[in-house]
Amino acid sequence: MKIIEDNNRMILHGVCGFHPDHTFDNGQCFRWNKETDGSYTGVAFGKIVNIEAADGALILNNVTKEDYLEIWEDYLDLNRDYEAVKRFLSEHDPKMRKAIEFGGGMRILKQDPWETVISFIISQNNNIPRIKKCVEGLCAHHGRMIGNYRGRDYYAFPMPEDLAGLAPEDLDSCKLGYRAKYIAETANMVAADGGAALGRMVSADPEEAYEYLISLSGVGPKVANCIMLFGLRKYASFPLDVWIKRVMHQVYGIEENNTGKMQDYAVKHFGELGGIAQQYLFYYAREMSKKDSEGLSGGEEAC
């Protein structure tokens, strides 16, 4: 990969298998929005960035070289060989090939653990457009303003201590519904040790991380697996949402409610790449539903 620094932007040549639509519009993140020019603007780790693919290059706008090296290179998972990942999954499960061909430009973002906890609590029984509105409302009302880009104000994601001590009704302006209670309680739990326990979960084994997460208010098995995959770098995690259950039933012939068998299949066939396989399947199933092909249907649930 060749990296060129040019007037507050980074131009990356030779990035294989990165498509902004496949990465930022696949249910794993909620602070990225598509601009009229096809680029995406998002916020992560208190920074605003705009990303576009043009002329065979990946271009990061509003980014210094220091921020690229310290934040974005890792966040975008640019050092993983996704071509090798796709080959492995296709060889171990030929049924994956169509999904991989369709969404082959996807990357799993390495997101902030705390942000993923709250974002996926919000995602429960929710659709992606509404999740994004709730997350932005939470940031605008309780996060610090970090700047204006292309005429729009952007806010950092609130820290645990910003939300600790709040009553559920203090979050009414964010339109969180019943989830406000979970968020207030979880903020108190995480803030109690300054976020140290949550931070340790990145390097903890999957079983310990899972047990910690389901101890948090509002976190069940599906949400815990989403947090593990998108926030804790546990790439074997295989979240089972309505889309994946449908795929595992219709494509793999597993009983629709037999989640244990679905998880066993993922472990056997996808191994440590189960979460990446899940995202290829999720994106393919959701997009095919939009096009009314393959007979799949359902709401735009996240993860």
C-alpha positions in Angstrom: 0.0 0.0 0.0 1.3 3.4 -1.0 0.3 6.3 1.3 0.4 10.0 0.1 -0.2 12.9 2.5 -1.9 15.8 0.7 -3.4 19.0 2.3 -5.1 17.5 5.3 -6.0 14.2 3.6 -4.5 10.8 3.1 -4.5 9.1 -0.2 -4.1 5.3 0.0 -3.2 3.4 -3.2 -3.2 -0.4 -3.3 -6.0 -1.0 -0.7 -7.5 -4.3 -1.8 -11.2 -5.0 -1.1 -12.5 -1.8 0.5 -15.9 -0.5 -0.6 -17.4 2.4 1.6 -21.0 1.2 1.0 -20.2 -2.4 2.1 -18.3 -1.1 5.2 -20.3 1.8 6.5 -23.8 0.7 5.5 -23.8 -2.9 6.8 -25.3 -2.6 10.3 -22.0 -2.5 12.3 -21.8 1.3 12.8 -24.2 4.1 13.3 -22.3 7.4 13.0 -21.5 7.2 9.3 -23.6 9.0 6.7 -23.5 9.0 3.0 -22.9 12.4 1.3 -24.4 13.5 -2.0 -21.1 12.9 -3.7 -21.1 9.2 -2.6 -18.4 9.7 0.1 -19.1 8.9 3.8 -18.6 11.3 6.7 -18.3 9.8 10.2 -17.1 10.3 13.8 -15.0 7.9 15.8 -12.7 8.4 18.8 -13.6 12.1 18.9 -12.5 12.8 15.3 -14.4 13.7 12.1 -13.4 12.0 8.9 -14.7 11.8 5.3 -13.9 8.8 3.3 -14.2 8.2 -0.5 -13.1 5.7 -3.0 -11.9 7.3 -6.2 -9.6 6.4 -9.1 -8.5 3.2 -7.5 -7.6 4.9 -4.2 -9.1 5.2 -0.8 -9.1 8.9 0.3 -9.4 10.0 3.9 -10.3 13.7 4.1 -10.0 16.0 7.2 -7.2 13.7 8.5 -3.6 14.3 9.5 -0.9 11.7 9.0 -0.6 11.4 12.8 -4.3 10.7 13.1 -4.2 8.2 10.3 -1.4 6.2 11.9 -2.8 6.5 15.4 -6.5 6.0 14.7 -7.7 5.3 11.2 -5.3 2.6 9.9 -6.4 0.4 12.8 -10.0 1.5 12.9 -10.5 0.6 9.3 -8.7 -2.7 9.7 -6.4 -1.9 6.8 -3.6 -4.3 7.9 -5.8 -7.5 7.6 -5.5 -9.4 4.4 -9.2 -9.6 3.4 -8.5 -11.4 0.2 -7.1 -14.3 2.2 -10.1 -14.1 4.5 -12.5 -14.4 1.5 -10.5 -17.3 0.0 -10.6 -19.1 3.4 -14.4 -18.7 3.8 -15.2 -19.6 0.2 -13.1 -22.7 0.4 -14.5 -23.9 3.7 -18.1 -23.1 2.8 -19.0 -22.7 -0.9 -22.4 -21.3 0.0 -20.6 -18.2 1.2 -19.3 -17.4 -2.2 -22.3 -15.4 -3.5 -22.4 -13.3 -0.3 -18.7 -12.6 -0.5 -18.9 -11.6 -4.2 -21.8 -9.3 -3.4 -20.3 -7.5 -0.4 -16.6 -8.2 -0.9 -15.6 -4.6 -0.1 -16.5 -4.9 3.6 -14.2 -4.4 6.5 -15.0 -5.0 10.2 -14.4 -1.6 11.9 -12.4 -1.7 15.2 -14.8 0.5 17.2 -14.6 1.9 20.7 -15.9 -0.7 23.2 -18.0 1.8 25.2 -19.6 3.2 22.1 -20.5 -0.2 20.8 -22.1 -1.2 24.2 -24.5 1.7 24.2 -25.1 1.7 20.4 -26.1 -2.0 20.4 -28.3 -1.6 23.5 -30.1 1.1 21.4 -30.3 -1.4 18.5 -32.6 -3.7 20.3 -35.9 -4.1 18.5 -34.9 -1.1 16.4 -34.1 -0.3 12.7 -31.0 1.3 11.4 -32.3 4.8 10.5 -33.9 5.1 14.0 -30.8 3.8 15.7 -28.7 6.4 14.0 -31.1 9.2 15.1 -31.0 7.9 18.7 -27.2 7.7 18.7 -26.9 11.2 17.2 -29.4 12.6 19.7 -27.4 11.1 22.6 -24.2 12.6 21.2 -25.7 16.1 20.6 -27.3 16.3 24.0 -24.6 14.7 26.1 -21.4 14.7 24.1 -18.9 17.5 23.6 -18.9 19.4 20.3 -15.8 18.5 18.3 -16.2 20.6 15.2 -18.1 21.6 12.1 -17.5 19.8 8.7 -19.3 20.7 5.5 -21.7 22.9 7.4 -22.7 20.4 10.0 -21.9 20.3 13.7 -20.4 17.0 15.0 -20.3 15.8 18.6 -18.2 13.2 20.4 -19.8 10.1 21.8 -20.5 10.8 25.5 -18.2 9.0 28.0 -19.6 6.8 30.8 -19.1 9.6 33.3 -21.1 11.9 31.1 -24.1 9.6 31.5 -23.5 8.2 35.0 -25.9 9.6 37.5 -28.6 10.5 35.0 -32.1 9.3 35.4 -33.8 7.6 32.5 -36.1 10.7 32.0 -32.9 12.8 31.6 -32.5 11.0 28.3 -36.0 11.6 27.0 -34.7 14.1 24.4 -32.8 11.3 22.7 -36.0 9.3 22.0 -34.6 6.1 23.5 -37.8 4.7 24.9 -37.4 1.8 27.3 -33.7 1.6 26.4 -33.1 4.8 28.4 -33.3 2.8 31.7 -30.7 0.3 30.4 -28.3 3.0 29.3 -28.5 5.0 32.5 -27.9 1.8 34.6 -25.0 0.6 32.3 -23.4 4.0 32.4 -23.3 3.8 36.2 -21.9 0.3 36.1 -19.1 1.1 33.6 -18.2 4.4 35.2 -17.9 2.9 38.6 -14.3 1.8 37.9 -13.6 4.4 35.2 -14.3 1.9 32.4 -11.3 -0.3 33.5 -13.2 -3.6 33.5 -14.7 -2.9 30.0 -11.3 -1.9 28.7 -9.8 -5.2 29.9 -12.3 -7.2 27.9 -10.5 -6.4 24.7 -7.7 -8.7 25.7 -9.9 -11.1 27.8 -10.8 -14.5 26.5 -14.2 -14.6 24.8 -16.0 -16.5 27.6 -14.9 -13.9 30.2 -15.9 -11.0 27.9 -19.3 -12.5 27.2 -20.0 -13.0 30.9 -19.0 -9.5 31.7 -21.2 -8.0 28.9 -24.3 -9.9 29.8 -23.9 -8.6 33.4 -24.6 -5.1 32.0 -28.1 -3.8 32.0 -29.9 -4.3 28.7 -27.3 -6.7 27.2 -28.5 -10.1 26.1 -26.8 -12.8 24.0 -27.3 -11.1 20.6 -26.2 -7.7 21.8 -23.3 -9.2 23.6 -22.1 -10.9 20.5 -22.4 -7.7 18.5 -20.3 -5.8 21.1 -17.7 -8.6 21.1 -17.4 -8.6 17.3 -17.4 -4.8 16.7 -15.9 -3.4 19.9 -13.8 -6.2 21.5 -12.1 -7.7 18.4 -13.6 -11.2 19.1 -13.9 -12.2 15.4 -15.3 -15.7 16.1 -18.4 -14.1 17.6 -21.5 -14.9 15.4 -24.4 -12.6 16.3 -27.8 -14.2 15.5 -30.3 -11.6 14.4 -33.5 -12.0 12.3 -31.5 -11.9 9.1 -28.9 -14.5 10.1 -31.4 -16.8 11.5 -33.3 -16.7 8.2 -30.2 -17.3 6.2 -29.1 -20.2 8.4 -32.6 -21.7 8.0 -33.2 -21.1 4.3 -29.6 -21.6 3.0 -28.1 -24.0 5.5 -31.3 -25.9 6.4 -31.0 -25.4 10.2 -34.3 -25.1 12.1 -35.1 -21.4 12.4 -35.1 -21.3 16.3 -32.2 -23.7 16.8 -29.7 -21.1 17.7 -27.3 -23.6 19.3 -27.0 -25.5 16.1 -26.4 -22.3 14.2 -23.6 -21.3 16.5 -22.1 -24.8 16.3 -22.2 -24.6 12.5 -20.4 -21.2 12.6 -17.7 -22.6 14.9 -17.1 -25.7 12.7 -17.1 -24.0 9.3 -15.9 -20.4 10.0 -13.8 -20.7 13.1 -12.1 -17.5 14.2 -13.6 -15.7 11.2 -17.2 -16.4 12.2 -18.0 -12.7 12.7 -16.7 -11.7 9.4 -18.7 -14.4 7.7 -21.7 -13.3 9.6 -21.4 -9.7 8.2 -21.0 -10.9 4.6 -24.2 -13.0 5.1 -26.0 -10.2 6.9 -25.3 -7.6 4.2 -26.2 -9.9 1.4 -29.5 -11.0 2.9 -30.5 -7.4 3.8 -29.6 -6.0 0.4 -31.3 -8.8 -1.5 -34.4 -8.2 0.5 -34.4 -4.6 -0.6 -34.3 -5.8 -4.2 -37.1 -8.3 -3.5 -34.9 -11.2 -4.7 -34.2 -14.5 -3.1 -37.6 -14.2 -1.3 -36.1 -12.7 1.8 -38.0 -10.0 3.7 -37.9 -8.1 7.0 -37.0 -4.9 8.7 -33.7 -3.2 8.6 -32.5 -4.5 12.0 -28.9 -3.8 12.9 -26.2 -6.5 13.4 
